[in-house]
Amino acid sequence: MTDRGYRQWLGEKLGRRCIGNLNKHGFDAHFAADAEAARTRALALAASCESVGFGGSATTRTLGLPEAFRRMGRTVYDHWAPPESMTDLDVRLAQGRCDGFFCSANAVSATGEVVNVDGVGNRNNAMTFGCPKVVIIAGINKVTPSLEAALARIREIAAPMRAKSLGMETPCAETGYCSDCNAPQRICRITTILHRKPMMTDVSVIIVNEALGF
């Protein structure tokens, strides 16, 4: 077995443990061997959705999901590429009331919790209530051993990288580590932990055995 083969083996063991606990917590959880398998699964899970929304996720765009739904003739609410007739705010509000909402997670614990930290809150809102179908896609790089490790991953890895990618003027975008700042462009303002599937929302989680997103 090659080095890559061992990494894939270990990733599958971690991913399937995570999937098992997510399913115990009421989520509809799936393991995908690679990005293409994840893309196929995601499209199938939302096949009946006439309107779909996308949070600010690099993962869903790496998989080409917004473009795929546009080619299928579906209405797409994406504030990174808003329709000319809609403002940024209008798009974010529509994301919370469409048939299906797609996003990633900042971290997923192997113990079965989904953790996100947002600046605006449209992702947090849409993934918990309002959309009948939610699909969360996370690369194996986001799976952590515990909830505590998930929160640490966001502070130490996800938030600094995300702030840097967005060109935010925050301390972490300069130093690479969180200082719990009060910068006007701070992106860490709202923390959401899905300990269990929300009562009135159908939530699917796809864990991909590849590194995706921040």
C-alpha positions in Angstrom: 0.0 0.0 0.0 1.3 3.5 -0.9 1.4 6.5 1.5 -1.7 7.8 -0.2 -3.4 4.4 0.2 -2.7 4.5 4.0 -4.1 8.0 4.2 -7.3 6.9 2.4 -7.6 3.9 4.7 -7.3 6.0 7.8 -9.6 8.7 6.4 -12.3 6.0 5.7 -12.0 4.6 9.2 -12.4 8.1 10.7 -15.2 9.1 8.2 -17.2 6.0 8.8 -17.0 6.4 12.5 -18.2 9.9 12.1 -21.1 8.8 9.8 -22.2 6.1 12.3 -22.5 8.7 15.1 -24.2 11.3 12.9 -26.8 8.6 11.9 -27.3 7.8 15.6 -28.0 11.5 16.1 -30.8 11.5 13.5 -28.9 12.9 10.5 -29.1 11.2 7.1 -25.3 10.7 6.9 -23.3 9.3 3.9 -19.6 8.5 3.3 -18.2 9.4 -0.2 -14.9 8.0 -1.3 -14.0 11.0 -3.4 -15.3 14.4 -4.7 -17.1 12.9 -7.7 -19.0 10.5 -5.5 -19.9 13.3 -3.2 -21.2 15.4 -6.1 -23.3 12.5 -7.4 -24.8 11.9 -4.0 -25.5 15.6 -3.4 -27.4 16.0 -6.7 -29.4 12.9 -6.0 -30.4 14.1 -2.5 -31.8 17.3 -3.8 -33.2 15.9 -7.1 -36.7 17.1 -6.3 -35.8 20.6 -5.3 -36.9 23.4 -7.7 -35.0 26.1 -5.8 -31.7 25.7 -4.1 -29.5 28.0 -1.9 -25.8 28.0 -1.3 -24.0 29.3 1.7 -20.5 30.9 1.4 -18.9 27.5 0.8 -15.8 26.8 -1.1 -16.6 23.0 -0.9 -19.9 23.2 -2.8 -18.3 25.3 -5.5 -15.3 23.0 -5.8 -17.9 20.2 -6.5 -19.5 22.5 -9.2 -23.0 22.2 -7.6 -24.3 25.7 -8.3 -23.5 25.4 -12.0 -25.0 21.9 -12.1 -28.3 23.1 -10.7 -28.4 26.0 -13.1 -27.9 23.6 -16.0 -30.8 21.6 -14.7 -33.0 24.7 -14.9 -33.4 25.2 -11.1 -33.6 28.5 -9.4 -30.2 29.1 -7.6 -29.8 31.6 -4.7 -26.1 32.2 -4.4 -24.9 35.5 -2.9 -21.5 34.9 -4.5 -23.3 35.1 -7.9 -26.6 36.9 -7.2 -29.3 37.3 -9.9 -29.2 40.9 -11.3 -32.7 41.5 -10.0 -31.8 40.7 -6.4 -29.7 42.4 -3.7 -27.2 40.5 -1.6 -29.6 40.7 1.3 -32.5 39.4 -0.8 -30.5 36.4 -1.9 -29.4 35.6 1.7 -33.1 35.8 2.9 -34.2 33.6 0.0 -31.6 30.9 0.9 -33.6 30.4 4.1 -36.8 29.6 2.4 -35.8 27.6 -0.7 -36.5 23.9 -1.3 -33.0 22.9 -0.6 -29.9 24.5 1.0 -26.3 23.4 0.5 -23.4 24.3 2.7 -20.3 22.9 4.2 -19.2 22.8 7.9 -16.3 24.4 9.6 -15.8 21.2 11.5 -17.6 17.9 12.1 -16.8 15.8 15.2 -16.3 12.1 14.9 -18.7 11.9 17.9 -21.5 13.2 15.6 -21.8 17.0 15.9 -21.8 19.6 13.1 -20.1 22.9 14.0 -20.2 26.2 12.2 -19.2 29.8 13.0 -20.6 32.6 10.8 -20.4 36.3 10.5 -23.8 37.1 9.0 -25.9 34.1 10.0 -27.6 33.2 6.8 -26.0 29.7 6.8 -26.8 29.1 10.4 -30.4 30.0 9.9 -30.9 28.1 6.6 -29.4 24.9 7.8 -31.5 24.7 11.0 -35.0 25.9 10.0 -36.9 27.1 6.9 -35.7 24.8 4.2 -37.2 21.3 4.0 -34.0 19.8 2.7 -30.4 20.7 3.8 -27.3 19.0 2.5 -24.0 19.6 4.4 -20.8 18.4 2.7 -17.5 18.2 4.5 -14.0 17.0 3.5 -12.2 14.5 5.8 -9.9 17.4 6.7 -12.7 18.9 8.8 -13.5 15.8 10.8 -12.1 16.0 14.4 -12.0 13.5 17.2 -14.3 15.5 19.5 -16.5 18.5 19.9 -13.8 20.3 21.7 -11.4 19.6 18.9 -14.0 20.8 16.4 -14.2 24.2 18.1 -10.4 24.4 18.3 -10.1 23.6 14.6 -12.3 26.5 13.8 -10.2 28.9 15.8 -6.8 27.6 14.8 -7.4 26.6 11.1 -10.7 27.4 9.5 -11.2 31.0 10.7 -7.8 32.3 9.9 -7.7 30.7 6.5 -11.2 31.9 5.7 -10.6 35.4 6.8 -7.4 35.5 4.6 -9.3 34.1 1.6 -11.9 36.8 1.9 -9.4 39.6 2.3 -10.7 40.5 5.7 -8.8 43.0 7.8 -8.6 40.9 10.9 -5.7 40.0 13.2 -6.0 36.3 12.2 -5.7 37.1 8.5 -2.3 38.6 9.4 -0.9 36.4 12.1 -2.6 33.0 11.3 -4.0 32.6 14.7 -7.1 33.7 16.6 -6.8 36.5 19.2 -10.6 36.8 19.9 -10.6 40.2 18.3 -13.1 43.0 18.0 -12.2 43.9 14.5 -15.1 45.4 12.4 -14.6 42.7 9.8 -14.4 39.8 12.3 -16.1 36.8 10.7 -16.5 34.7 13.9 -19.8 36.1 15.4 -22.3 33.2 15.6 -21.6 29.7 16.6 -24.0 26.9 15.8 -23.6 23.3 17.0 -26.0 20.7 15.6 -25.9 18.2 18.5 -28.8 16.3 16.9 -30.8 16.8 13.7 -33.2 19.8 14.0 -36.7 18.5 14.6 -38.4 20.0 11.5 -35.6 19.9 9.0 -34.3 17.0 6.9 -30.5 17.2 7.1 -28.1 15.1 5.1 -24.4 15.1 5.8 -21.8 13.9 3.3 -18.3 13.2 4.6 -15.8 13.0 1.7 -12.6 11.1 1.9 -10.7 14.1 0.4 -9.5 17.4 1.7 -12.0 20.1 0.7 -12.5 23.7 1.7 -11.0 25.5 4.7 
